[in-house]
């Protein structure tokens, strides 16, 4: 069997555990389920030739548990799993852990990264992954960017891609990115940038439409929940379309948007404008905060509002459904 190149795995132990679980019916993904998700992913990829995976260490010990279960399975001659090794970095359960791990994996030369988390985790990884493709798996709260899918199927798609039997035009999906520049520096968002009236970062998560002034999205699909759903139910924007959207809130039209799991909120919708690639515009001069992919990060100074623009050079992700369709049509799992 062909031996596939090594991959990296980044698991955010804190994904899916924010304050939104106190104000909605959001699902909580346990540590054990995250461990099992990675093992199912690795098991499927190992059956197609994956022999080594590097994991991000974490204070919760998820990576160590995955590595131990892989060693135990190999010793017992049971399920086929790759050798699992831990990245030699120090992680302290911070947002920067995922960024640090992505940079370390890129420097090691792995062929791809599997990422378990929500939009915020994938945003952090996107800042450090460079050209490496991402296998995006959802274990967060409001997830528009990563896919919610059985990890066994994702592992098959990953193994097929690593084998070189899937053309890049089929296997890899380009993504858009929102870039912001201000006195705080530069930042990106994969899904949405939101101007809020909240004057403190506090618990970070944005979950009330009353706090939102305007929403900027790279894409917005009605299949997603969260702040991007405001744009999705006004004027959907697909991942493949070369533009984004700006929506101002507080207008005469009322939309009931699924901002949280099981919760629809009334939102007043005002002006709607397209965001075209490379066209910079200044954000509203407002005393509040700026949220990236659902989490408040920047305090805003009305005298120095940041600028935002859309680009088409975001991280590449594995198009799992397209890979599986191609593999099935060409009999790639037949001996």
N, C-alpha and C positions, 0 to 999 in steps of 0.2 A: 504493500500500500504506500502511496505517495506520502511522505512526511511533510506536513504543512509548517510554514513559518510560525514563530511564536506570536502571541497576542498579549495585550494588556487588558486588565479588568479593573474598573473603578467602581466601587460600591459606596454610595453615600449612606452611612448608617442613620443619619438624621433626616433623610428625605422622607416626606410623608408624615412628619411629626410636628408641624407648626400649629399656630393658634387657630387656623381655620377649622381644625377638628373640634374646637369648642363651640363653634357657631354654625356648624352644618353637619351633614351626615356622611362626611368623608370617610373613606376606608382607611384603616391603619394597617400598613404592611409591616408585619413583625420581622424581627431580626432573623428568626428561623426561616421565614418564607423567603427572605433575601438570600440566605445561604442556599436554600433549595433551588431557587431560581438560577443562581450561578452554576450549581452542580448539574442541573438539567441542560443548561446552555453548553457547558464544557463537555458533558457526556455525549451530546449529539455531535459536536464538532470533533471530539476525539474519535468517534466511530468513522469519521471521514479522513482521519490522519493527523489531527492536532496533537502535538506531543508536549508542548510547554506553554504555560500561561503565567504571566507576572501579575500579582495582585497588589493593590494599594493597601498598606497596613492601616488599621483604624483602632481608636481607643476602645470601641465596643467589642473588638475581637472577631469580627465577621470573617476577615481574611484568614486569620489563624484557624478558625473552625473549618473553613472551606479547604485549606491546605491539609489539615489533619484528616478530614473525611476522604480526601483524594488519596492520601498515603494509605489509609486503612483499606480502602477499596482495592488499591493495587496489591497490597500485601495479601489480601484474602483471595485474590484472583477473581474478584467479582466484576462490578461494572467497570468498563473501560473509561479511564479518566486521564487527562494529561498530567505531567509533572507540574505542580503548582509551587511557585516561589514568590517570596515577598519582596517588594521593592525596598531598597535600602534607604528609605527616607523616614523622617519623623513627622507623623500626623497627629494633630491635637483636636480633632473634631471641629474644624473651622472651614469656612467656604474655600479658603486658599488651599486646603488639602487636595481638592480635586484638580485645581490648576497646577499645583506642584507635581502631582502624580502624572498628569498629562505631559508636562515638560520632561519628566524623567523617562517616561515610556518612549517618547519621541526620540530622546537622545540615545536610548538603548537600541532603537531601530526595529521595534516590533512592527508587524504588518498591518495591524488594526487595533482599535480599542473598543471594548464592550463597556457601556456606561449604564449603570443602574441608578436612577434618580428622577427628579422632576425637571422642569424647565430651568430652574436655577442651577442645578448640578451640571446640566449640559452646557449652560452658558459659561460656567467656570472652565469646563474642559475645552470648550471651543476656543478659549483664549490661549491655550497651550498646545493644542494637538497639531497645529500646522496643517499639512496636507494629508495626514493620516485619516483614513475613513473611520467613522464612528458607527457602531451598532447601538442604536439608542433604544433603551428599555425603560418603560415607565414604572417607577415605584414611588412617585411623589403624589401631590394633591391635585392641582389643576395642571394637567399635562397636555399641552398642545404640540410640543416638539417631539418628545419620545413616543414610541409606539407601545400600545398595550396589547401584548401578544404572548402566546405560549412560548416560553424560552426554548423548548425543544426545537420548534420550527425556526426560531432565530438562529440557533446553533447549527442547524442544517444549512441555512443560507450562508452563515459565516464560513463554514467549512467548504462549501462549494465555491464561494468567492476566493478564499485563500488558495484553492486548488488551481486557480487560473482558468477554469472551464466556463466562467461566465464573463462575457464581454463587459468592459467597464461601462459602456453605454447603457447596458441593462442593469448592472449591479449597483452603480453609484448614482446617488441623487444629489444634485447641487442644492444649496440652500441660500436664502437671503439673510442679510444681517442689518440691523439698525445700529448706526454709529453715532455717538454723542460726544461732543467736545465742549468743555466748560472750564471754569476756574479750578474745578476739582481734578481735572485731567481728562482722560479719554476712557470711554467704556463702550461696551456693545450689549445688544439684546438680540436674542434669536427670534422672539415672538413679538413682544410688545414693550413699549416705553410709555409710562403713564405719569402724567402730571397730576399730583394730588394736593389737596389743601391742608393735609396733615403737616404740622410743623415740627415733627420729630420722627426719627427713624423707628424708635421703639421696637415693637415685635416684628417689624419689617413687612409682614404680609399685608397686602391690601385686599380687603374683602367686602367693603361697603361702597356702593356707587355714589353715596352722598359725599364721599371724600374726593371724588375724581373730577378733575376739570377737563381733561382731554386724554385721548388714547391714540397712540401711533403704533401701527402693526406692520410687520413684514408679510404676514399672511394671516388669514382669519377664516376658519372653516366652521360651519354649523355643527360638525361632529365634536367640537371641543367645548369645554367649559372654561370659565375664567374670564379675565378682563378682555381678552381678544374676542370673546363671543359677542361683545357689544358691536364690534365692527362686522362680525360674521353674519349677524342677523339684520344688518342694515345694507351691507354690500359685500358679499363674500369675495375673498381674495385667495386664490389657490397658491400652493407652494411654487408651482411652475410658472405663474404669471410674473412678468418682469416689473412689478410695481407693488407698492404697499398702500396704506390708507391712513388718513388722519380723521378722527371723529371728535368733534367738540360736544360736550354734554351740556344739558340744561336747556335744550330747545323745546319747541312746542310738541313735537312728536314724542310719544311714550312707547318705549320698548320694554318688554319683560325678558330679561336676559339671564341665562343660567351662569351666574358668577361663582356659585359654590355647588358642590354635590347635593342635589335634592332641594336647592333653593333658587328660585327665580326672583330677581329684584327689578322694580320699576326704574327705568332709566330715561331721563329726558334727552332726546337726541337733537343736536343742532347741525351745524355745518359739517359736510363730509367732503374731503378732498383726497385726490390721489397723491401718493409719494412716488416720485420717479427717481431712478438711480442717479446718484451724484448731485441731486438738487438740494443744496443745504438750505434749511430754514431755521429761524430763531424760535425757540420755544416761548410760550407765554411768560411775561414778566410777572411772576407770582411768588408770594411768600408761601412756601410749602416744601414738598419733597418730590424727588423723582424716583420712580420705581422701575426696575429693570426685570422683565419676565416675572412680574408679580411681587417683587420684594423691594421695599424702599431702601435706597442706598445713599442718595445725595440730598443734602439740604439745599434749597434754592434761595438765591439772593436776587430779589426783584431788579436790582440795579445791574446785574450781570447774568442774564439768562443764557443757558447753554444753547448750542446749535445741534440739529439732528439731520441726518440724511440716510438714505437707503443705499446699500450696495448689494451686488449679486455674488460676492466672493465669500460667503459663509462656509462653514465646515461641510464636507461631503459625508453623507450617511448612506448606509447600506439599504437599498430598496428591497426589503425582505420579500414582499409579495411578488415583485417582478422577478426576483431571483428564483423563487419557488415555481412560478409559472413557466419560466424558461426551462428550468431543470426538468420539470414534469413533461413538457412538450418534447424535450430532447432525450428523455430516458436516462438522465445522468446518475440516477441511483440504481440503475440496472447493471448487473455485473457483465 
